[in-house]
């Protein structure tokens, strides 16, 4: 009787021991295994956005409406292309010839005689390198850019007055070096880009220089095309959206 009772008490324990043995699993970790990895929002976004469209609104004071497209090439390297429209650069005209003609002793006039300016296409392209690594277009960067902006005055009264075919205007070919910082909004894809830099501008000017006819003493306009180069200080801001 005692042996029977002892056997009845031992059977449940033996059954539980058998289940534990059958359900046991041995996991072997190898070098490099990290187990369960928690992915943060920053980790999930890193390297996700490869394109960014931006508007350089600071160039409006130079008569330029420019849209930029930045895209990742590889590593910390991106490229930035720009396409836009030019209207009239009052800052350049005031410092190089004057809006009334003759400022600083120059014979160039960007006054009323040039009439309404025409709208022209402008373009730029460059390479950008993020110093601290690529992280969705955010961080400190250095960039080199080549820019071309033409401005023209096809309705100038000087063309008819002097019987010429030269269209007054000016165009710029700029080489630029910039350093800046681009940030993204908190939990958004909007970007804010601020930069400073230096550049060298090669300007081509088309205009009619006033002169006097030696025969009859009347004023005449002589078509002129001149070039000049000068350094620049650059500063600007862009807003954009990355995707």
Backbone as CSV, one residue per row, in Angstrom:
resi,resn,N_x,N_y,N_z,CA_x,CA_y,CA_z,C_x,C_y,C_z
1,UNK,0.822,-1.209,0.000,0.000,0.000,0.000,0.856,1.260,0.000
2,UNK,1.923,1.236,0.824,2.827,2.392,0.877,3.507,2.614,-0.463
3,UNK,3.890,1.492,-1.160,4.572,1.624,-2.444,3.631,2.211,-3.498
4,UNK,2.355,1.814,-3.378,1.380,2.345,-4.350,1.186,3.837,-4.185
5,UNK,1.071,4.300,-2.905,0.911,5.733,-2.653,2.127,6.527,-3.096
6,UNK,3.328,5.980,-2.870,4.561,6.667,-3.285,4.624,6.817,-4.792
7,UNK,4.185,5.786,-5.508,4.205,5.834,-6.971,3.230,6.893,-7.493
8,UNK,2.060,7.011,-6.851,1.089,8.018,-7.275,1.609,9.432,-7.078
9,UNK,2.361,9.665,-5.997,2.946,11.005,-5.757,4.063,11.311,-6.744
10,UNK,4.789,10.325,-7.187,5.955,10.554,-8.075,5.574,10.724,-9.525
11,UNK,4.446,10.165,-9.947,4.069,10.240,-11.363,3.910,11.676,-11.871
12,UNK,3.200,12.584,-11.136,3.093,13.979,-11.633,4.444,14.660,-11.782
13,UNK,5.350,14.421,-10.841,6.678,15.031,-10.914,7.449,14.526,-12.114
14,UNK,7.335,13.219,-12.374,8.029,12.656,-13.542,7.462,13.221,-14.839
15,UNK,6.133,13.425,-14.871,5.507,13.984,-16.072,5.988,15.403,-16.348
16,UNK,6.048,16.247,-15.282,6.521,17.629,-15.448,7.967,17.663,-15.882
17,UNK,8.800,16.781,-15.330,10.213,16.738,-15.701,10.377,16.350,-17.163
18,UNK,9.540,15.421,-17.622,9.607,14.996,-19.017,9.231,16.129,-19.957
19,UNK,8.194,16.943,-19.597,7.783,18.067,-20.450,8.870,19.136,-20.529
20,UNK,9.524,19.393,-19.394,10.588,20.401,-19.387,11.756,19.968,-20.243
21,UNK,12.087,18.671,-20.223,13.211,18.189,-21.028,12.914,18.318,-22.509
22,UNK,11.673,17.982,-22.897,11.309,18.032,-24.320,11.190,19.453,-24.846
23,UNK,10.791,20.403,-23.972,10.595,21.786,-24.427,11.838,22.645,-24.305
24,UNK,12.892,22.134,-23.723,14.113,22.926,-23.538,14.798,23.158,-24.875
25,UNK,15.339,24.376,-25.076,16.077,24.716,-26.293,17.411,25.343,-25.901
26,UNK,18.422,24.993,-26.610,19.753,25.549,-26.342,20.090,26.535,-27.458
27,UNK,20.335,27.791,-27.095,20.678,28.830,-28.067,22.164,29.136,-27.972
28,UNK,22.835,29.056,-29.122,24.265,29.317,-29.174,24.489,30.646,-29.874
29,UNK,25.089,31.596,-29.164,25.380,32.906,-29.738,26.757,32.883,-30.374
30,UNK,26.824,33.407,-31.575,28.082,33.489,-32.299,28.632,34.909,-32.204
31,UNK,29.943,35.080,-32.412,30.519,36.441,-32.406,29.841,37.324,-33.444
32,UNK,29.428,38.515,-33.056,28.759,39.431,-33.979,27.261,39.470,-33.790
33,UNK,26.690,38.440,-33.124,25.258,38.454,-32.850,24.953,39.477,-31.772
34,UNK,23.904,40.307,-32.039,23.549,41.354,-31.096,22.202,41.108,-30.434
35,UNK,21.595,39.992,-30.782,20.294,39.726,-30.197,19.241,40.650,-30.777
36,UNK,18.225,40.959,-30.020,17.135,41.822,-30.475,17.618,43.266,-30.498
37,UNK,17.500,43.918,-31.653,17.981,45.283,-31.813,16.816,46.256,-31.849
38,UNK,16.911,47.298,-31.042,15.888,48.338,-31.009,16.246,49.427,-32.003
39,UNK,15.351,49.692,-32.945,15.600,50.695,-33.989,14.890,51.975,-33.598
40,UNK,15.638,53.038,-33.439,15.067,54.334,-33.100,14.594,55.040,-34.362
41,UNK,13.871,56.147,-34.175,13.394,56.913,-35.335,14.563,57.455,-36.141
42,UNK,15.627,57.890,-35.451,16.785,58.428,-36.161,17.459,57.346,-36.979
43,UNK,17.547,56.128,-36.424,18.163,55.035,-37.168,17.345,54.684,-38.404
44,UNK,16.029,54.691,-38.260,15.179,54.314,-39.381,15.193,55.359,-40.486
45,UNK,15.481,56.616,-40.132,15.505,57.675,-41.140,16.874,57.836,-41.788
46,UNK,17.925,57.360,-41.116,19.285,57.582,-41.615,19.441,56.989,-43.000
47,UNK,19.860,57.842,-43.951,20.079,57.383,-45.313,18.801,57.129,-46.091
48,UNK,17.653,57.479,-45.513,16.382,57.189,-46.188,16.080,58.201,-47.281
49,UNK,16.234,59.489,-46.979,15.959,60.539,-47.959,17.160,60.722,-48.874
50,UNK,16.913,60.699,-50.166,17.993,60.836,-51.140,17.793,62.036,-52.063
51,UNK,16.734,62.810,-51.877,16.461,63.978,-52.701,15.949,65.108,-51.811
52,UNK,16.248,66.343,-52.236,15.790,67.513,-51.492,15.570,68.667,-52.466
53,UNK,14.353,69.196,-52.488,14.025,70.363,-53.307,14.041,71.604,-52.431
54,UNK,14.694,72.678,-52.919,14.869,73.881,-52.099,14.630,75.146,-52.915
55,UNK,14.249,76.194,-52.204,14.066,77.512,-52.802,15.026,78.478,-52.123
56,UNK,15.886,79.101,-52.922,16.833,80.083,-52.404,16.169,81.465,-52.442
57,UNK,15.388,81.751,-51.405,14.620,82.992,-51.401,15.495,84.223,-51.164
58,UNK,16.718,84.031,-50.673,17.601,85.170,-50.437,18.065,85.819,-51.739
59,UNK,17.938,85.124,-52.866,18.354,85.686,-54.154,17.297,86.588,-54.785
60,UNK,16.151,86.717,-54.148,15.120,87.598,-54.700,15.613,89.036,-54.784
61,UNK,16.497,89.436,-53.857,17.013,90.809,-53.882,17.951,91.023,-55.062
62,UNK,18.396,89.946,-55.706,19.239,90.060,-56.908,18.449,89.760,-58.178
63,UNK,17.118,89.770,-58.057,16.274,89.544,-59.228,16.309,88.118,-59.733
64,UNK,16.450,87.148,-58.836,16.559,85.741,-59.222,15.517,84.923,-58.470
65,UNK,14.791,84.081,-59.206,13.928,83.073,-58.601,14.546,81.725,-58.947
66,UNK,15.106,81.044,-57.933,15.900,79.844,-58.174,15.400,78.679,-57.331
67,UNK,15.211,77.526,-57.980,14.856,76.279,-57.309,16.035,75.319,-57.434
68,UNK,16.453,74.739,-56.307,17.567,73.799,-56.283,17.086,72.379,-56.018
69,UNK,17.790,71.431,-56.605,17.550,70.005,-56.355,18.860,69.380,-55.890
70,UNK,18.878,68.926,-54.651,20.058,68.250,-54.107,19.769,66.755,-54.022
71,UNK,20.723,65.948,-54.453,20.541,64.506,-54.403,21.846,63.838,-53.983
72,UNK,21.711,62.714,-53.317,22.875,62.009,-52.788,23.573,61.228,-53.890
73,UNK,24.901,61.309,-53.910,25.702,60.522,-54.843,26.166,59.237,-54.166
74,UNK,26.977,59.384,-53.125,27.403,58.263,-52.299,28.142,58.795,-51.075
75,UNK,28.139,58.027,-49.999,28.846,58.459,-48.804,28.372,59.814,-48.328
76,UNK,29.325,60.707,-48.076,29.011,62.060,-47.602,28.815,63.044,-48.749
77,UNK,28.832,62.564,-49.980,28.854,63.435,-51.153,27.469,63.562,-51.778
78,UNK,27.074,64.811,-52.061,25.830,65.085,-52.774,26.109,66.065,-53.905
79,UNK,25.180,66.146,-54.832,25.235,67.135,-55.911,24.017,68.038,-55.802
80,UNK,24.180,69.285,-56.235,23.074,70.239,-56.185,22.984,70.980,-57.512
81,UNK,21.829,70.894,-58.150,21.563,71.576,-59.410,20.483,72.624,-59.190
82,UNK,20.545,73.699,-59.969,19.560,74.761,-59.821,19.096,75.287,-61.159
83,UNK,17.831,75.631,-61.242,17.256,76.219,-62.448,16.263,77.290,-62.021
84,UNK,16.311,78.433,-62.727,15.417,79.513,-62.326,15.289,80.582,-63.378
85,UNK,14.763,81.728,-62.951,14.506,82.866,-63.829,15.184,84.112,-63.273
86,UNK,15.675,84.945,-64.172,16.257,86.232,-63.774,15.401,87.361,-64.340
87,UNK,15.371,88.477,-63.605,14.595,89.638,-64.047,15.487,90.872,-64.153
88,UNK,15.968,91.349,-62.996,16.821,92.536,-62.999,17.554,92.626,-61.677
89,UNK,18.865,92.855,-61.747,19.700,92.946,-60.551,19.989,94.418,-60.256
90,UNK,19.163,95.028,-59.415,19.322,96.444,-59.112,20.598,96.715,-58.318
91,UNK,21.022,95.744,-57.507,22.255,95.933,-56.734,23.444,96.069,-57.662
92,UNK,23.528,95.194,-58.659,24.638,95.268,-59.609,24.581,96.551,-60.431
93,UNK,23.399,96.928,-60.868,23.276,98.122,-61.701,23.679,99.388,-60.939
94,UNK,23.341,99.439,-59.666,23.670,100.617,-58.875,25.172,100.734,-58.645
95,UNK,25.840,99.590,-58.498,27.285,99.608,-58.207,28.147,99.548,-59.461
96,UNK,27.538,99.250,-60.624,28.312,99.148,-61.865,27.608,99.920,-62.972
97,UNK,27.661,101.243,-62.880,27.117,102.078,-63.941,26.060,103.034,-63.461
98,UNK,25.292,102.614,-62.472,24.279,103.522,-61.950,22.958,103.409,-62.672
99,UNK,21.879,103.580,-61.920,20.551,103.537,-62.521,20.266,104.785,-63.337
100,UNK,21.048,105.832,-63.098,20.842,107.069,-63.851,21.917,107.272,-64.899
101,UNK,22.854,106.325,-64.989,23.920,106.466,-65.972,25.006,107.389,-65.483
102,UNK,26.209,106.944,-65.548,27.328,107.801,-65.212,27.747,107.758,-63.769
103,UNK,27.201,106.873,-62.940,27.637,106.785,-61.549,29.081,106.327,-61.497
104,UNK,29.852,106.989,-60.699,31.255,106.619,-60.590,32.048,106.934,-61.850
105,UNK,31.547,107.848,-62.687,32.270,108.216,-63.898,32.048,107.265,-65.051
106,UNK,31.126,106.294,-64.906,30.884,105.338,-65.974,29.898,105.911,-66.981
107,UNK,30.047,105.470,-68.235,29.119,105.906,-69.278,27.985,104.913,-69.457
108,UNK,27.969,103.846,-68.648,26.913,102.843,-68.753,25.653,103.377,-68.082
109,UNK,24.523,103.227,-68.746,23.261,103.668,-68.177,22.302,102.490,-68.096
110,UNK,21.794,102.246,-66.868,20.744,101.244,-66.687,19.459,101.953,-66.281
111,UNK,19.291,103.162,-66.763,18.134,103.973,-66.385,16.904,103.662,-67.212
112,UNK,16.058,104.683,-67.428,14.779,104.486,-68.093,14.942,104.028,-69.538
113,UNK,16.074,104.351,-70.161,16.237,104.030,-71.582,16.281,102.531,-71.851
114,UNK,16.621,101.735,-70.831,16.703,100.287,-71.076,15.316,99.649,-71.147
115,UNK,14.290,100.342,-70.675,12.940,99.809,-70.756,12.724,98.641,-69.813
116,UNK,11.635,97.919,-70.060,11.320,96.774,-69.223,12.261,95.613,-69.526
117,UNK,12.798,94.973,-68.494,13.713,93.859,-68.729,12.968,92.626,-69.208
118,UNK,13.700,91.764,-69.884,13.141,90.481,-70.278,13.423,89.445,-69.201
119,UNK,12.709,88.343,-69.261,12.917,87.244,-68.326,13.804,86.199,-68.984
120,UNK,14.871,85.800,-68.292,15.820,84.831,-68.840,15.976,83.651,-67.894
121,UNK,16.471,82.564,-68.430,16.739,81.372,-67.619,18.149,81.450,-67.040
122,UNK,18.292,80.980,-65.809,19.599,80.875,-65.180,19.775,79.456,-64.646
123,UNK,21.018,79.075,-64.415,21.292,77.712,-63.958,22.551,77.695,-63.105
124,UNK,22.671,76.677,-62.262,23.866,76.475,-61.470,24.005,74.999,-61.122
125,UNK,25.217,74.604,-60.798,25.468,73.225,-60.409,26.685,73.154,-59.510
126,UNK,26.673,72.195,-58.584,27.799,72.096,-57.662,27.841,70.768,-56.938
127,UNK,28.909,70.586,-56.169,29.138,69.397,-55.365,29.203,69.812,-53.901
128,UNK,28.586,69.010,-53.038,28.550,69.304,-51.603,29.067,68.099,-50.816
129,UNK,29.853,68.388,-49.755,30.398,67.325,-48.903,30.038,67.616,-47.456
130,UNK,29.363,66.652,-46.800,28.972,66.803,-45.398,30.108,66.302,-44.505
131,UNK,30.615,67.182,-43.662,31.817,66.886,-42.888,31.588,65.815,-41.823
132,UNK,30.387,65.750,-41.262,30.126,64.805,-40.176,29.348,63.578,-40.631
133,UNK,29.273,63.349,-41.929,28.540,62.196,-42.439,27.164,62.586,-42.953
134,UNK,26.651,61.766,-43.878,25.348,62.055,-44.469,24.241,61.571,-43.549
135,UNK,23.341,62.476,-43.175,22.214,62.144,-42.303,20.992,62.931,-42.754
136,UNK,20.392,62.458,-43.852,19.186,63.120,-44.375,19.395,64.606,-44.637
137,UNK,20.501,64.942,-45.294,20.796,66.316,-45.690,20.918,67.249,-44.497
138,UNK,21.411,66.757,-43.388,21.582,67.581,-42.199,23.030,67.568,-41.760
139,UNK,23.556,68.763,-41.429,24.911,68.862,-40.916,25.702,69.980,-41.574
140,UNK,26.950,70.118,-41.130,27.863,71.121,-41.689,28.428,70.593,-43.004
141,UNK,28.540,71.474,-43.987,29.019,71.054,-45.302,29.921,72.118,-45.927
142,UNK,30.703,71.684,-46.903,31.443,72.589,-47.780,30.976,72.291,-49.210
143,UNK,30.950,73.314,-50.050,30.411,73.141,-51.396,31.134,74.029,-52.390
144,UNK,31.251,73.523,-53.596,31.755,74.294,-54.726,30.664,74.389,-55.777
145,UNK,30.442,75.596,-56.318,29.326,75.823,-57.232,29.758,76.674,-58.415
146,UNK,29.209,76.358,-59.588,29.371,77.175,-60.786,27.994,77.693,-61.180
147,UNK,27.877,79.021,-61.324,26.576,79.645,-61.552,26.610,80.533,-62.787
148,UNK,25.499,80.522,-63.560,25.366,81.398,-64.737,24.019,82.100,-64.678
149,UNK,24.048,83.448,-64.757,22.822,84.254,-64.718,22.867,85.325,-65.806
150,UNK,21.992,85.260,-66.789,21.910,86.330,-67.801,20.747,87.288,-67.508
151,UNK,20.960,88.555,-67.796,19.924,89.581,-67.680,19.926,90.364,-68.999
152,UNK,18.754,90.627,-69.560,18.700,91.337,-70.844,17.561,92.353,-70.845
153,UNK,17.708,93.345,-71.739,16.721,94.417,-71.889,16.352,94.544,-73.368
154,UNK,15.545,93.592,-73.870,15.208,93.607,-75.312,14.308,94.762,-75.721
155,UNK,13.704,95.462,-74.752,12.812,96.583,-75.081,13.505,97.937,-74.917
156,UNK,14.810,97.938,-74.867,15.551,99.183,-74.666,15.323,100.155,-75.821
157,UNK,15.091,101.418,-75.464,14.906,102.454,-76.500,16.228,102.788,-77.187
158,UNK,17.355,102.393,-76.577,18.654,102.663,-77.198,18.805,101.921,-78.512
159,UNK,18.161,100.765,-78.638,18.283,99.975,-79.870,17.720,100.758,-81.047
160,UNK,16.519,101.328,-80.854,15.913,102.108,-81.932,16.578,103.466,-82.084
161,UNK,16.964,104.090,-80.965,17.549,105.425,-81.000,18.853,105.449,-81.779
162,UNK,19.679,104.423,-81.548,20.991,104.401,-82.188,21.047,103.474,-83.400
163,UNK,19.909,102.850,-83.719,19.861,102.001,-84.905,20.760,100.784,-84.794
164,UNK,20.921,100.271,-83.572,21.802,99.131,-83.386,21.049,97.818,-83.280
165,UNK,21.809,96.749,-83.191,21.231,95.412,-83.020,21.630,94.783,-81.681
166,UNK,22.545,95.405,-80.969,22.994,94.884,-79.692,21.906,95.056,-78.633
167,UNK,21.576,93.977,-77.939,20.586,94.033,-76.860,21.315,94.322,-75.553
168,UNK,21.010,95.445,-74.909,21.681,95.767,-73.635,21.391,94.704,-72.572
169,UNK,22.355,94.525,-71.690,22.174,93.569,-70.607,23.514,93.173,-70.017
170,UNK,23.480,92.192,-69.176,24.700,91.709,-68.528,24.482,90.259,-68.121
171,UNK,25.524,89.499,-68.085,25.421,88.124,-67.596,26.637,87.794,-66.743
172,UNK,26.410,86.896,-65.787,27.430,86.561,-64.787,27.785,85.080,-64.865
173,UNK,29.063,84.814,-64.825,29.563,83.450,-64.659,30.381,83.447,-63.376
174,UNK,29.876,82.742,-62.349,30.469,82.796,-61.014,31.028,81.444,-60.600
175,UNK,32.206,81.472,-60.001,32.739,80.321,-59.291,32.633,80.598,-57.801
176,UNK,32.052,79.675,-57.050,31.740,79.941,-55.643,32.228,78.807,-54.739
177,UNK,32.675,79.189,-53.547,32.998,78.227,-52.496,32.207,78.609,-51.258
178,UNK,31.460,77.644,-50.689,30.571,77.940,-49.568,30.816,76.961,-48.425
179,UNK,30.545,77.436,-47.225,30.459,76.588,-46.048,29.147,76.912,-45.358
180,UNK,28.416,75.884,-44.958,27.104,76.146,-44.399,26.619,75.037,-43.494
181,UNK,25.418,75.233,-43.005,24.779,74.235,-42.142,23.334,74.068,-42.589
182,UNK,22.951,72.822,-42.797,21.573,72.513,-43.177,20.943,71.658,-42.081
183,UNK,19.750,72.045,-41.657,19.049,71.342,-40.584,17.678,70.915,-41.071
184,UNK,17.163,69.859,-40.450,15.806,69.411,-40.738,14.919,69.699,-39.538
185,UNK,13.641,69.938,-39.808,12.704,70.204,-38.733,12.507,68.976,-37.856
186,UNK,12.125,69.206,-36.614,11.941,68.122,-35.653,10.778,67.227,-36.088
187,UNK,11.088,65.978,-36.409,10.121,64.984,-36.881,9.399,65.446,-38.150
188,UNK,10.072,66.236,-38.978,9.516,66.627,-40.273,10.609,66.500,-41.320
189,UNK,10.228,66.652,-42.583,11.190,66.569,-43.683,11.518,67.944,-44.262
190,UNK,11.113,69.024,-43.594,11.456,70.363,-44.058,12.908,70.673,-43.688
191,UNK,13.616,71.346,-44.586,15.023,71.661,-44.365,15.234,73.170,-44.358
192,UNK,16.275,73.591,-43.628,16.649,75.000,-43.515,18.158,75.080,-43.734
193,UNK,18.556,75.806,-44.762,19.949,75.831,-45.207,20.488,77.261,-45.124
194,UNK,21.575,77.441,-44.358,22.220,78.756,-44.251,23.675,78.615,-44.654
195,UNK,24.179,79.536,-45.487,25.554,79.425,-45.968,26.220,80.794,-46.081
196,UNK,27.527,80.786,-46.003,28.377,81.945,-46.298,29.494,81.435,-47.198
197,UNK,30.171,82.361,-47.861,31.246,81.924,-48.733,31.872,83.062,-49.498
198,UNK,32.744,82.686,-50.414,33.419,83.647,-51.279,33.296,83.143,-52.716
199,UNK,33.441,84.055,-53.648,33.345,83.688,-55.056,34.082,84.670,-55.932
200,UNK,34.179,84.306,-57.189,34.774,85.210,-58.180,33.814,85.300,-59.358
201,UNK,33.442,86.531,-59.710,32.464,86.770,-60.777,33.127,87.308,-62.031
202,UNK,32.779,86.697,-63.156,33.169,87.208,-64.464,31.909,87.778,-65.118
203,UNK,31.846,89.096,-65.236,30.656,89.775,-65.746,30.899,90.270,-67.165
204,UNK,29.934,90.006,-68.037,29.957,90.513,-69.406,28.849,91.553,-69.556
205,UNK,29.201,92.764,-69.971,28.245,93.866,-70.073,28.061,94.276,-71.523
206,UNK,26.803,94.352,-71.951,26.450,94.844,-73.284,25.665,96.146,-73.132
207,UNK,26.128,97.200,-73.771,25.477,98.499,-73.622,25.889,99.416,-74.774
208,UNK,25.237,100.575,-74.813,25.574,101.598,-75.809,26.282,102.747,-75.103
209,UNK,27.507,102.974,-75.486,28.276,104.078,-74.919,28.002,105.353,-75.726
210,UNK,27.686,106.404,-75.007,27.399,107.669,-75.687,28.698,108.333,-76.138
211,UNK,28.635,108.824,-77.372,29.789,109.518,-77.946,29.273,110.666,-78.816
212,UNK,30.176,111.422,-79.370,29.808,112.569,-80.207,30.329,112.359,-81.626
213,UNK,29.448,112.574,-82.571,29.849,112.459,-83.975,30.771,113.627,-84.313
214,UNK,31.996,113.347,-84.726,32.947,114.437,-84.998,32.562,115.303,-86.193
215,UNK,31.659,114.808,-87.034,31.272,115.551,-88.235,30.209,116.598,-87.920
216,UNK,29.123,116.150,-87.261,28.021,117.069,-87.015,27.806,117.380,-85.528
217,UNK,28.584,116.753,-84.653,28.480,117.044,-83.228,27.294,116.411,-82.526
218,UNK,26.563,115.539,-83.227,25.411,114.895,-82.616,25.859,113.714,-81.737
219,UNK,25.000,113.418,-80.731,25.281,112.270,-79.875,24.981,110.975,-80.629
220,UNK,25.831,110.009,-80.463,25.629,108.692,-81.061,25.883,107.627,-79.989
221,UNK,25.329,106.462,-80.223,25.541,105.352,-79.310,26.420,104.303,-79.956
222,UNK,27.515,103.998,-79.307,28.450,103.011,-79.838,28.254,101.695,-79.080
223,UNK,27.889,100.597,-79.799,27.708,99.312,-79.107,29.011,98.861,-78.436
224,UNK,28.894,98.471,-77.185,30.075,98.047,-76.422,29.797,96.716,-75.718
225,UNK,30.798,95.859,-75.730,30.769,94.622,-74.941,32.064,94.560,-74.148
226,UNK,31.944,94.641,-72.843,33.119,94.629,-71.985,32.968,93.524,-70.929
227,UNK,34.084,93.103,-70.409,34.080,92.092,-69.338,34.901,92.610,-68.166
228,UNK,34.518,92.204,-66.999,35.267,92.544,-65.804,35.084,91.439,-64.766
229,UNK,36.099,91.259,-63.947,36.041,90.245,-62.909,36.299,90.856,-61.543
230,UNK,35.641,90.315,-60.533,35.814,90.847,-59.180,35.387,89.777,-58.169
231,UNK,35.945,89.822,-56.952,35.576,88.841,-55.915,34.226,89.172,-55.311
232,UNK,33.660,88.189,-54.636,32.355,88.348,-54.011,32.345,87.741,-52.618
233,UNK,31.493,88.287,-51.765,31.168,87.659,-50.491,29.748,87.122,-50.593
234,UNK,29.547,85.879,-50.203,28.269,85.212,-50.382,27.596,84.944,-49.028
235,UNK,26.302,85.119,-48.986,25.514,84.752,-47.809,24.075,84.538,-48.264
236,UNK,23.453,83.461,-47.801,22.096,83.207,-48.226,21.414,82.141,-47.405
237,UNK,20.124,81.960,-47.670,19.314,80.972,-46.953,18.358,80.307,-47.942
238,UNK,18.108,79.021,-47.665,17.168,78.246,-48.475,16.219,77.477,-47.549
239,UNK,15.020,77.262,-48.043,14.094,76.370,-47.359,13.728,75.265,-48.340
240,UNK,13.506,74.053,-47.820,13.249,72.954,-48.724,12.491,71.816,-48.078
241,UNK,12.383,70.722,-48.862,11.689,69.520,-48.399,12.444,68.315,-48.927
242,UNK,12.806,67.402,-48.050,13.555,66.206,-48.448,12.614,65.004,-48.546
243,UNK,12.965,64.088,-49.429,12.132,62.897,-49.631,12.975,61.748,-50.182
